[in-house]
Amino acid sequence: MPTDENKNEHIPVLLSETIAGLDPRPGDDVIDCTVGAGGHASAVLERTSPDGRLLGLDLDETALDAARRKLERFGSRAMLVRANYKDVGRVLLSHSFGPVQAALLDLGFSSLEIDDPARGFSFRKDGPLDMRYDRSQELTAADIVNNDSEESLTRILWEYGEEKFSRTIARAIVAARRQAPIVGTLQLEQIVYGAVPGFYRRGRIHPATRTFQALRIATNDELGNVQTALPILLDALASGGRLGVISFHSLEDRIVKKFFEAQAAAGRIEVLTKRPLIATDEENERNPRARSAKLRLARKL
Ligand SMILES: C[S@@+](CC[C@H](N)C(=O)[O-])C[C@H]1O[C@@H](n2cnc3c(N)ncnc32)[C@H](O)[C@@H]1O
């Protein structure tokens, strides 16, 4: 039985596959761009003992606090910085860190974030429509929902959610906000639910899932950040160094796949995963979040 203390604990996905793929060795320096609760980072630091260092980035103070606790035992070998991974080049320079032997991007949100109703990432419980990883950022999901034009909302839902009822849902959002501002996760969930046809409500996934994904991606510019970070990370790798990216939906995975293909064609990397690695049935059973995870790995030539 989970206790209150560990019920929000983040379980790192594809942990053994990631560590085997990144292959950190004693003394290696490694960058974890999305350190989260420090699960992958801790396993890396065990492998790079006694003196390998890890630079861990996250935008979320709550995640960094959790990582700080988890990685305390590694002392000064673990360095944690609040930063956006799209700025990883600047962070590496300012910390005189790199070239690195391995780099990891484990995209999206952690359980600490999705399970906390106050963060507004989920419609399972009511909370403010926030969805920011970085709580010092001004833009929230509520700003987008209440201020963007119907055309802009349609595009966001279509492009970032691959939502086939994007137009219908955008229209319903605009109609609803004329009555009252849309401020809560359950309020938005109800608007989406009320807008879509009956067969869609009875579908495999909840009809608001794609809308929430799209708004999260737009609020945090998630695809833009990945696009920006990948070439910087490749530059930061030592020759023979490894890059691992764990993605959770096809839009992210497509960006990584295309980047790897182009760099391999240019002779800069060897792609180590012809197909992305996915979780075993046993891991999916233990951690449902692993179901959509895909790991791609490359080695710098
Ligand atoms: C899937 S979790 C990482 C979990 C981590 N690997 C672990 O084992 O605990 C993703 C993390 O990335 C952070 N994040 C999302 N976008 C970010 C960005 N642009 N820059 C830095 N961190 C980001 C989130 O706050 C979250 O903590």
The ligand as a MOL file (V3000), in Angstrom:
LIG
                    3D

  0  0  0     0  0            999 V3000
M  V30 BEGIN CTAB
M  V30 COUNTS 27 29 0 0 0
M  V30 BEGIN ATOM
M  V30 1 C 9.5020 13.0080 -16.6640 0
M  V30 2 S 10.0820 14.1580 -15.4910 0 CHG=1
M  V30 3 C 11.7370 13.6270 -15.1840 0
M  V30 4 C 11.8460 12.5650 -14.1510 0
M  V30 5 C 13.2810 12.1610 -13.8030 0
M  V30 6 N 13.9630 11.5630 -14.9310 0
M  V30 7 C 13.2940 11.2100 -12.6290 0
M  V30 8 O 13.8080 10.0860 -12.7620 0
M  V30 9 O 12.8310 11.5680 -11.5380 0 CHG=-1
M  V30 10 C 10.3230 15.5950 -16.4400 0
M  V30 11 C 10.8180 16.8110 -15.6690 0
M  V30 12 O 11.1950 17.8010 -16.6310 0
M  V30 13 C 10.8780 19.0720 -16.1170 0
M  V30 14 N 10.8030 19.9720 -17.2790 0
M  V30 15 C 9.8150 20.0730 -18.2020 0
M  V30 16 N 10.1590 20.9650 -19.1430 0
M  V30 17 C 11.3930 21.4320 -18.8170 0
M  V30 18 C 12.2850 22.3640 -19.4140 0
M  V30 19 N 11.9790 22.9970 -20.5510 0
M  V30 20 N 13.4810 22.5870 -18.8150 0
M  V30 21 C 13.8060 21.9420 -17.6630 0
M  V30 22 N 13.0000 21.0460 -17.0500 0
M  V30 23 C 11.8080 20.7940 -17.6280 0
M  V30 24 C 9.5890 18.8710 -15.3590 0
M  V30 25 O 9.4280 19.8760 -14.3900 0
M  V30 26 C 9.8060 17.4620 -14.7640 0
M  V30 27 O 10.3100 17.5560 -13.4600 0
M  V30 END ATOM
M  V30 BEGIN BOND
M  V30 1 1 1 2
M  V30 2 1 2 3
M  V30 3 1 2 10
M  V30 4 1 3 4
M  V30 5 1 4 5
M  V30 6 1 5 6
M  V30 7 1 5 7
M  V30 8 2 7 8
M  V30 9 1 7 9
M  V30 10 1 10 11
M  V30 11 1 11 12
M  V30 12 1 11 26
M  V30 13 1 12 13
M  V30 14 1 13 14
M  V30 15 1 13 24
M  V30 16 1 14 15
M  V30 17 1 14 23
M  V30 18 2 15 16
M  V30 19 1 16 17
M  V30 20 1 17 18
M  V30 21 2 17 23
M  V30 22 1 18 19
M  V30 23 2 18 20
M  V30 24 1 20 21
M  V30 25 2 21 22
M  V30 26 1 22 23
M  V30 27 1 24 25
M  V30 28 1 24 26
M  V30 29 1 26 27
M  V30 END BOND
M  V30 END CTAB
M  END
